[in-house]
Amino acid sequence: MGHFYLYAAICCRRAVPVPDGRMSFMIYVGAALAEIAGCFAFWASLRLDRSMLWLLPGVASLVLFAWMLTLVEAAHAGRAYAAYGGIYIVSAIAWLWAIEGARPDRWDIIGGGVCLIGAAIILYGPRV
């Protein structure tokens, strides 16, 4: 059923919460990739002397990132953003390796694991 909500959100161009936990994880990963790509476009333009035209897809990617976070089923935005943080950190480490060609060291891996555990606690911890 989560796929229907995501489809409806894309077709109707409005935020429709996605209740499925697997879909939320996929949305977090997609949002992380969109945010990292958008930020990297700015990095490339301002620090790597790439064309200022890199900023156009960068801004579009950051808009996509913000919209995707609205699709996650969460009662509070702050909790959705906090849980997203762990996914973002691990995605940034993957980007470091896959896109920038820098192999993560053991501290990157350990830190990413700790962040994922924290995100899982925030997402799945019992609420009273």
N, C-alpha and C positions, 0 to 999 in steps of 0.2 A: 504494500500500500504506500510505502514511503516514496517509491518511484513516481506514483501518481501525483503526490504533492509537489515533488521537485519539478515534474513536467508542468503542472499547473502554474507554479511560480514562474517558470521560464516563459510560458506562453502568455500568461496574463500580466507579466511584468510587475508583479507585486510580491511582497514577502508572504509566503505561506509556510508556517512552521512544519518541519519534517520530523515526525515522531519516532521514526525507526533509528535505533542506536547506531546501526551500521551505516546508515545514510548520514547521520550526524558526523561520524568519523570521516566519511568520504568528503563531506562538505568542508570539514576542518582542513583536510589535506589539500583540497582544491583551493580553499581560501589562502592557505599558507603559500602555495605555489604562486597564486596571483599576487600576493603581497610581496613576496621575495622578488618575483620578476619585475614588478613595478618599482620597487626600491632599487633593484639592480640597474634598471634603465636610467635612473637618476645618477647612480654611482658611475655608470659607464659614461654618461654625458659630462658630468662635472669632474670626475677624477681620472678617467681613462681617455679623455679628449675625443670622445665620440661625438657625433653630430647632435645638435640640440633637438633634432627630430626624434631622437630616442625618447624624449620626454612625452610625446604624444601617446605611444602605446603604453608607456609607463603610467601615465595618469589613468588611462582606460583600465589597465590592470588593477590599479588601486581602487577604482570605483567597483570593479567586479569583486574584489576582495571584501569590501565593506558590505556589498549587497549579499554575498554568500553567507556572511555571518548572521544575517537576519533570518536565514532559513533554518538555523539550528533550533531545535526544540529546547527552550530554557525559559524558566519563569522570570529570570533576571538577566539583563545584558551583562552585568559585571561577572556573573558566574560563567556565562558562555565565553566571555573574553579570557577569563582566567584559565579555563580548561583549554582553550585554543592555544594559549601560550606554550604549553608543553609540546603540542603538535608542531607549532611554528618552530620551536628550537630544533627539534629533530629534523624537520624539513630543511632548515637552514644549514644544518650539518651535511645533509644529503646533497644540497645545492653546492656547498663548498667542494665536495668530492666530485660530483657529476659534471658540474658546469665550470668550476674554477680550477679543477684538476689538483686540488690540495687534499691529500689523504688525511682524514681525521685521525687524531692520536687517541690514546686510551682515555685521556681526560675528557675529550669531546664525547666519546662513547659513554663513559660513566655519567657525565653531566646530562647527556640526552636521556639516558635511562632513568635517572632520578626525576627529570622533568616529566617524563611520560607517566611515572608512578604518581607524581603529584596531580597531573591532569586526570588520571583515572580516579583518584580519591575525590577530586572535586566533582567529576561527572557522576560517579556511581555511589558515592557515600550516602548513607541513609540520612534523610532529612527529618528532623523532629519538629 
